[in-house]
């Protein structure tokens, strides 16, 4: 089950368990498996903003998500 969707789901499970390093790894794997999907970048942006209080890092991920899906 090496699909982008399975890695996204696993990443969100890690997020719920406060396992943020594993969450980040899974979202990056999901992004690599499906480069046209904006969802992992959106989740990574939320994580950077809400958990790490890293506005600049969050903005980079949100910008990438918007490049892939301008209508969001």
C-alpha positions as CSV (number, residue, x, y, z in Angstrom):
1,X,0.0,0.0,0.0
2,X,2.6,2.5,-1.1
3,X,0.2,5.1,-2.3
4,X,-0.1,8.8,-1.7
5,X,-3.5,8.4,0.0
6,X,-2.3,5.7,2.4
7,X,0.7,7.8,3.4
8,X,-1.7,10.8,3.9
9,X,-3.9,8.7,6.1
10,X,-1.0,7.3,8.1
11,X,0.4,10.8,8.5
12,X,-2.9,12.1,9.9
13,X,-3.0,9.2,12.3
14,X,0.5,10.2,13.5
15,X,-0.7,13.8,13.8
16,X,-3.6,12.8,16.1
17,X,-1.1,10.9,18.2
18,X,1.2,13.9,18.4
19,X,3.9,12.1,16.6
20,X,4.8,15.1,14.5
21,X,8.2,13.8,13.1
22,X,6.4,10.7,11.7
23,X,3.5,12.9,10.4
24,X,5.9,15.1,8.5
25,X,7.7,12.1,7.0
26,X,4.5,10.6,5.8
27,X,3.2,13.8,4.3
28,X,6.5,14.2,2.4
29,X,6.2,10.6,1.1
30,X,2.7,11.3,0.0
31,X,3.8,14.5,-1.8
32,X,6.6,12.6,-3.6
33,X,4.2,9.8,-4.7
34,X,1.7,12.2,-6.1
35,X,3.3,15.5,-7.0
36,X,0.1,17.0,-8.3
37,X,-1.8,16.6,-5.0
38,X,-2.0,19.8,-3.0
39,X,-3.3,18.1,0.2
40,X,0.0,17.1,1.8
41,X,1.3,20.6,1.4
42,X,-1.9,22.0,3.0
43,X,-1.5,19.7,6.0
44,X,2.2,20.5,6.3
45,X,1.3,24.2,6.3
46,X,-1.3,23.8,9.0
47,X,1.2,21.8,11.1
48,X,3.9,24.4,10.7
49,X,1.5,27.2,11.6
50,X,-0.5,25.6,14.5
51,X,2.1,23.3,16.1
52,X,5.5,24.9,15.4
53,X,4.3,28.5,15.1
54,X,6.5,28.8,12.0
55,X,4.7,31.4,9.8
56,X,7.4,31.5,7.2
57,X,7.5,27.7,6.9
58,X,3.7,27.5,6.8
59,X,3.6,30.1,4.0
60,X,6.0,28.0,1.9
61,X,3.8,25.0,2.1
62,X,0.6,27.0,1.5
63,X,2.2,28.6,-1.5
64,X,3.0,25.2,-2.9
65,X,-0.5,24.0,-2.3
66,X,-1.9,27.0,-4.1
67,X,0.4,26.6,-7.0
68,X,-0.9,23.0,-7.5
69,X,-4.6,23.9,-6.8
70,X,-5.1,27.7,-7.4
71,X,-8.9,27.4,-6.8
72,X,-8.5,26.4,-3.2
